[in-house]
Amino acid sequence: MEIDLGKLPFDLDFHPSDQLVAAGLISGDLLLYRYAADSTPQRLLKVDAHTESCRAVRFINEGRAIVTGSPDCSILATDVETGSAIARLENSHGAAVNRIVNLTESTVASGDDDGCVKVWDTRQRSCCNSFEAHEEYISDMTFASDSMKLLATSGDGTLSVCNLRSNKIQTQSEFSEDELLSVVIMKNGRKVICGTQTGTLLLYSWGFFKDCSDRFVDLSPNSVDALLKLDEDRVITGSENGLISLVGILPNRIIQPIAEHSEYPIERLAFSYDRKFLGSISHDQILKLWDLDDLLQGSGNSKTQSAVADSDSDEMDVDDAMAKSSKGTKMKNTSKGQDFSNTSNFFADL
């Protein structure tokens, strides 16, 4: 299934419980489509969301609203039913908003081009934390809900771990030679996988984030721009050559390429709420909805049983002993003392 978006897309997200998919475009527009297995997708909304490109898109509030971010530094909340603006936060960041991810039912995180990560509480309708862990753009983020830790990757070649309980940057990796572009948590929380500009996958052991424990180079030299966790042992990768591949982690191997979006780089990958479809966007201006079962035919659809045991015997939470590693890293806790007068009504009526 293909949707011609008409402009270059930067992000996509699926509704958490309905057959809806949203995309943000270089033109600043937000598009919303309804899809079904055997029918042509129907466009429901086209919203002139931002004065510059729409780089980040996320459904929030059980799918009743869509939050978008842009290089115009604003974050917009749009009503899914009507397409009307619920609220707009001008100057939400000091630089272009590049990424937004969901954290809990009432919090989201946004990352900008200056390396700043902010956490927004939709109940308090304000920013509650701001972490300045990176020197370059935030490329991706993921959340470990059990430990309340937010992981971010950056163009500066580092991975950061922000502890949302203590409101501190807990640790940060050493500088890699590569820009880090994407991140997922796998192996039941024991491994963190990062995609890089050169196509190498960096594997970090949880709690030992200073340096990677393993490298997987078989996807090189094409950058790994998108990672999507299929299960604890397999990840789907999107590369700059347009290939979508299924990759096994520990043992590390390319199980097989499962799709070719186009000859252009993959911008983002996402699952539909029921995991029947895999969505991909690329520079060809097309949003493709792939039947996931069809893609995985012949790839061992059941979980791969690792023939080689993971040799690391890491504990989940040794980070506290490494807290000293965050010394010298800029961190700003905005939960106290900051004037939220310009943000107090941002999430009103969400």
KAQUIGI-V721618 format. One record per backbone hydrogen bond with DSSP energy under -1.0 kcal/mol. NH is the residue of the N-H (numbers start at 0). CO is the residue of the C=O. E is the energy in kcal/mol with one decimal. If there is no record, write none. Layout:
[[NH/CO/E] [NH/CO/E]]
//
This chain:
[[2/286/-2.4] [4/284/-2.5] [9/23/-2.9] [10/23/-1.0] [12/21/-2.0] [14/19/-2.6] [19/17/-1.9] [20/32/-2.3] [21/12/-2.9] [22/30/-2.2] [23/10/-2.1] [24/28/-2.4] [25/7/-2.5] [27/24/-1.8] [29/46/-2.5] [30/22/-2.7] [31/44/-2.0] [32/20/-2.7] [33/41/-2.8] [34/18/-1.8] [38/35/-1.1] [41/33/-2.7] [43/31/-3.0] [44/31/-1.6] [46/29/-3.0] [48/46/-1.9] [49/27/-1.6] [53/24/-3.0] [54/68/-1.4] [55/68/-1.6] [57/66/-2.2] [59/64/-2.8] [63/60/-1.5] [64/59/-1.6] [65/77/-2.2] [66/57/-3.4] [67/75/-2.4] [68/55/-1.7] [69/73/-1.1] [72/69/-1.6] [74/88/-1.6] [75/67/-2.1] [76/86/-2.8] [77/65/-2.7] [78/83/-2.8] [79/63/-2.1] [82/78/-2.3] [85/76/-2.8] [86/76/-1.3] [88/74/-3.0] [91/72/-2.0] [92/72/-1.1] [96/69/-2.3] [97/110/-2.8] [98/110/-1.6] [100/108/-2.4] [102/106/-2.4] [107/119/-1.7] [108/100/-2.7] [109/117/-2.6] [110/98/-2.5] [111/115/-2.0] [112/95/-1.8] [114/111/-1.4] [116/130/-2.9] [117/109/-2.9] [118/128/-2.2] [119/107/-3.2] [120/125/-2.7] [121/105/-3.5] [124/120/-1.1] [125/120/-1.6] [127/118/-2.8] [128/118/-1.3] [130/116/-3.3] [133/114/-1.5] [137/111/-2.0] [138/152/-2.0] [139/152/-1.1] [141/150/-2.2] [143/148/-3.0] [147/143/-1.0] [148/143/-1.8] [149/161/-2.8] [150/141/-3.0] [151/159/-1.9] [152/139/-2.5] [153/157/-1.2] [154/136/-2.2] [156/153/-1.6] [159/151/-2.6] [160/170/-2.5] [161/149/-3.0] [162/167/-3.1] [163/147/-2.6] [166/162/-1.2] [167/162/-1.4] [169/160/-2.2] [170/160/-1.3] [172/158/-2.8] [173/209/-3.1] [175/156/-2.3] [179/153/-1.9] [180/194/-3.1] [181/194/-1.2] [183/192/-2.0] [185/190/-3.1] [186/231/-1.5] [189/186/-1.5] [190/185/-2.1] [191/203/-2.6] [192/183/-2.8] [193/201/-2.5] [194/181/-1.7] [196/178/-1.6] [200/215/-3.0] [201/193/-2.5] [202/213/-2.8] [203/191/-3.0] [205/189/-2.4] [207/204/-2.5] [212/202/-2.9] [213/202/-1.4] [215/200/-2.4] [219/216/-1.7] [221/218/-1.1] [223/195/-2.3] [224/237/-1.3] [225/237/-1.7] [227/235/-2.3] [229/233/-2.0] [230/233/-1.8] [234/246/-2.6] [235/227/-3.3] [236/244/-2.6] [237/225/-2.6] [238/242/-2.1] [239/222/-1.6] [241/238/-1.7] [243/258/-3.0] [244/236/-1.9] [245/255/-2.8] [246/234/-2.9] [247/252/-3.2] [248/232/-2.7] [252/247/-1.8] [254/245/-1.8] [255/245/-1.6] [257/243/-2.7] [258/243/-1.8] [260/241/-2.5] [265/238/-1.6] [266/280/-2.8] [269/278/-1.8] [271/276/-2.3] [274/271/-1.9] [277/289/-2.4] [278/269/-3.7] [279/287/-2.1] [280/267/-1.7] [282/264/-1.0] [284/281/-1.4] [286/2/-2.8] [287/279/-2.6] [288/0/-3.0] [289/277/-3.0] [291/275/-2.6] [294/290/-2.1] [295/291/-2.0] [298/295/-2.3] [321/318/-1.9] [322/319/-1.2] [324/321/-2.5] [325/322/-1.9] [326/323/-1.8] [328/325/-2.0] [342/339/-1.7] [343/339/-1.4] [345/342/-1.9] [347/344/-1.4] [349/346/-1.8]]
//
